[in-house]
Amino acid sequence: MCIAVPAEVLEIKDGNKAVVDYGNLQQEVRIDLVDVNVGEFVLVHVGFAIQKLSREDALQTRQIFKEVYAAMEE
């Protein structure tokens, strides 16, 4: 099973890399597969942004992940 995690693009570097924020972690990822701008959300899988995502969908997915992790800790 593969999981892609929603992240917000904070900065674009060198045309094919971006710094993204997952909500509590920032990371540099490749953006070769999507046409994206600062402030937009993407799904990230193994270091690659693979799809653009609406802000609403991204924040909703983050919330679902938080709920799942909280349930796993119980």
C-alpha positions as CSV (number, residue, x, y, z in Angstrom):
1,M,0.0,0.0,0.0
2,C,1.2,3.5,-0.8
3,I,0.4,6.6,1.0
4,A,0.7,10.2,-0.3
5,V,0.8,13.0,2.3
6,P,-0.7,16.5,1.7
7,A,1.8,19.3,1.9
8,E,1.8,23.1,1.2
9,V,4.4,24.5,-1.1
10,L,6.4,27.1,0.7
11,E,9.2,27.8,-1.7
12,I,10.3,26.7,-5.2
13,K,14.0,26.1,-5.8
14,D,15.9,25.5,-9.0
15,G,12.7,25.0,-11.0
16,N,12.2,21.3,-10.1
17,K,12.5,21.3,-6.3
18,A,10.2,22.8,-3.6
19,V,10.2,23.2,0.1
20,V,6.9,21.9,1.5
21,D,5.3,21.9,4.9
22,Y,3.3,18.9,6.2
23,G,1.9,20.9,9.1
24,N,4.7,20.2,11.5
25,L,7.6,19.2,9.3
26,Q,9.3,20.9,6.3
27,Q,11.1,19.0,3.6
28,E,12.5,19.5,0.1
29,V,10.7,17.5,-2.5
30,R,10.9,17.1,-6.3
31,I,8.1,18.8,-8.3
32,D,9.0,17.5,-11.8
33,L,5.6,15.8,-12.1
34,V,3.3,18.7,-11.3
35,D,3.0,22.4,-12.3
36,V,2.7,24.1,-8.9
37,N,3.1,27.5,-7.3
38,V,3.9,28.7,-3.8
39,G,0.9,28.4,-1.5
40,E,-0.7,25.5,-3.4
41,F,-1.0,22.0,-1.9
42,V,0.3,18.8,-3.3
43,L,0.3,15.1,-2.5
44,V,3.8,13.9,-1.8
45,H,4.9,10.3,-2.2
46,V,8.5,9.1,-1.6
47,G,9.9,12.7,-2.1
48,F,7.9,13.5,-5.2
49,A,4.9,15.8,-5.5
50,I,2.5,13.6,-7.6
51,Q,-0.7,15.7,-7.7
52,K,-2.1,19.1,-6.9
53,L,-4.8,19.2,-4.2
54,S,-7.3,21.8,-3.1
55,R,-6.6,23.5,0.2
56,E,-9.9,22.2,1.6
57,D,-9.0,18.6,0.6
58,A,-5.5,18.9,1.9
59,L,-6.6,20.2,5.3
60,Q,-9.3,17.6,5.6
61,T,-6.9,14.8,4.8
62,R,-4.4,16.1,7.4
63,Q,-7.2,16.0,10.0
64,I,-8.0,12.4,9.1
65,F,-4.4,11.4,9.5
66,K,-4.3,13.1,12.9
67,E,-7.4,11.2,14.0
68,V,-6.0,7.9,12.8
69,Y,-2.7,8.4,14.6
70,A,-4.5,9.4,17.8
71,A,-6.6,6.3,17.6
72,M,-3.5,4.2,17.1
73,E,-1.9,5.6,20.2
74,E,-4.9,4.7,22.4
